């Protein structure tokens, strides 16, 4: 029986990152993946949807520019869209395939083994690998479970991945649907609503049980995104409840009820169910190894370690934040716990995230409503993109920066929200300073590149110090600086 220092079940972002980190320690590793290395993060998740989003944003910008100038119009076909997506997937797939092949060809070290098949725990240290033409059992001193997740399905809705689909089924379509309803107004649902409404070939309906989309974010951010949806012709069913959804005469018919007692029946070409994902624990053999799970089906872990000391769980199998960067971090951290000593405990308090909406949004740390819920007094500074020279040059002035700091002289950074072009690149300096427990002085005095979007970060913190170039008392509609304490807001205008 072959023996390894570490067996990893699942070759998605978390499992792959764990395997590569284990090689850094000079350990003998086997990575088991049932389908394709890279997992959903490449083939029907982050890379595919974000490639679609990038193209949709470029198309939307160019189309609007042409129509504004001389009335010309052009269209992109679904085939062209999928061709671009396939090209991006192939490029990343080729990189990973070459990487895996070359690592396995290192005959001198013989540290890395890749097994195409499914992995099942048959004891606390033994894993059965089921392959296409054979099965075999290996032994591992340590095991990391990183089998990922699949889209959640709802009882009463028959998903055929053709007409009523999850995010997996979209890529099997041959053409743009004339109309599409999306169930779920969270980040992924809103991302696909952005993509299809940007491309202008599909009438988009978004079912939202709350009174506004993205309820976990502040209303100013959600409001801009919502307005852009409606400007693109999308309809948001606010405060609605889905009563039924079914195929009728080749169309998807759905019925909604509203809090005011109204009911509505609509027929569309396609439906996308976007209500989260569920962990892939079936077939892992958790019972055979004695690994405990939580009521929701996730694996119970303490700092990535399960109740079995040498077995760890990472990525979407855990009940933490389901993001590619979080999964990679967990995978690497688990390996460091097994073979080394992490510099510090894994924390989920300072995770940077991007929302691929219209416009792009990025977040780190607390927003206003989270700070209020935690009972933390704070100061907020907000700067409109129209005040930024780079945004003006790009003709992309919709958006804002918002930075939240502690309500004291130290003004320690608590969080940031960026909405607009280059938003995802603008938050990282703030993210670093939050993790270091720092205030705003470093940002205020740093020389930022010009012209750049991130100059807006500097102007924000200058505003908090009362030394901004533009004065909020003058540009009250573009710049705001205020305090929240004892349940009320107070303006902080500096001249």
Helices and strands as residue ranges (DSSP letters): E 3-9, H 13-24, E 29-33, H 40-43, H 46-70, H 78-104, E 112-116, E 118-121, E 126-130, E 135-145, E 149-151, E 164-165, G 169-172, E 179-183, H 187-199, E 203-207, H 219-231, E 235-237, E 240-248, E 251-258, E 263-268, E 270-273, E 277-279, H 286-289, E 311-313, G 315-317, H 324-339, E 353-355, E 361-365, H 368-373, E 378-384, G 385-387, H 389-394, E 400-406, E 413-419, H 423-426, H 428-435, H 441-445, H 455-464, E 479-485, E 488-491
